[in-house]
């Protein structure tokens, strides 16, 4: 992917990227936070994308990783581009309360690292839910970049100081008790009283699929990241990023 030549500026309260020629290439909007929906609106959104769910193995969705979560995330704003910054700007962000993070994209992962910074969001799958896994420990991130870490296969970033972060244990409680899941199923049942089960089974399955993932629940609740406590190593807590717009990434 071609190098972006330009800079981020604030125009009318919104962050936009201005090319070296003066063209406005893209913007982050007035707020980077995810759209927040009530349960009725969430069911509306899932119904809207029911055909996408039924075709989740379509190459268009497979290339997004957790395809259905990526599609719903797009609607909520999770796929917005991060602001690209310098190392000096990152240090300033950290000094102002941002959380410094790293991610390794695997051996030869330069293309994936570039996509993360400037392209379509790929939503990874993992033990603690779907999202982008990051760590505050550079050494840990380097382990995921192969035996000879290539700086171009790494992403150095900061999670914004006002990001909405939820603890993994809190999301796990929702997951295990089925709180969000049961609320959405109840709305689905109320909408289709007396309808033959098979008619609405696809929507029920979509709700189950989405809410049987901690990252999916966090996304629906408007969180930018999930913090996973790591009490076994000295690496520090892991952060599963749900909203890429909550990050500033070194170019």
C-alpha positions, 0 to 999 in steps of 0.5 A: 500500500502506498505511503500516506503523505500528509498530516492529521489536522482538526477542522470544525471539531473533526479530525481529518487527514490532509494530503501533501496536495491539500486534499482531504482524504479521510476523517475520524468524525467528531467522536471516535466512540462507537455508536451506542444502541439500545436492545431494540436497535441491536435486534434491528441491526442484526436483522438488517444483516441477517443475510450476511450472517447466513452467508458468513463463509462468503469470501467477502466476509472470511477475509475480515476474520470474524466476518459477522462481527466485523460487519456489525462493527463497521455499522457501529464505527469500529472499523474507522481508521486510527490517527497516524502519529510520530513516536514523539507524539505517542510519548506525549499521548502516554504522558497525558494518560494514554495506554502504550501498546504493541502488536506483532503481525507475524513473520513477514507481517508487513502487509498486515501491519499496513492494513491495520494502519490504513486499510480495512479492519481485520477482526481476529479471533482469540481466547478472550473474544474477537478483536485486535490483541495488543500488549504493553510489552514490546518483547511479547509483541515481538514474539508474535513477529517471528524469530527475527522481529521486523519493525515493519511487522509491528504496530506501536500505538496508544489507546486514547486516555478517554477510551471506554475500557471494560474488564474481561471478568465483567464481560465474562459474567454477562457471557456466562449468565446470558444477560445480553443474549437473553434480553435480545432473544426476548425482544425477538420472541416478542416481535414474532409471537406465534410465528413458527420457530423455523421462520425466526431460527436464523435470527436466534442463531445470529443472536447466539453466535454474536453473544457467545463471544465476549468481544461481540458483547463488548462491541454491542455495549459500546466499549472500545477495548477489553482489558484482560488481567494477566497475573501469570507473567510480568508482561502486564494486562492484555488489551483486546481492541474492539474499536480501531478508532480508539487508537493512535498508531505510529506511522 
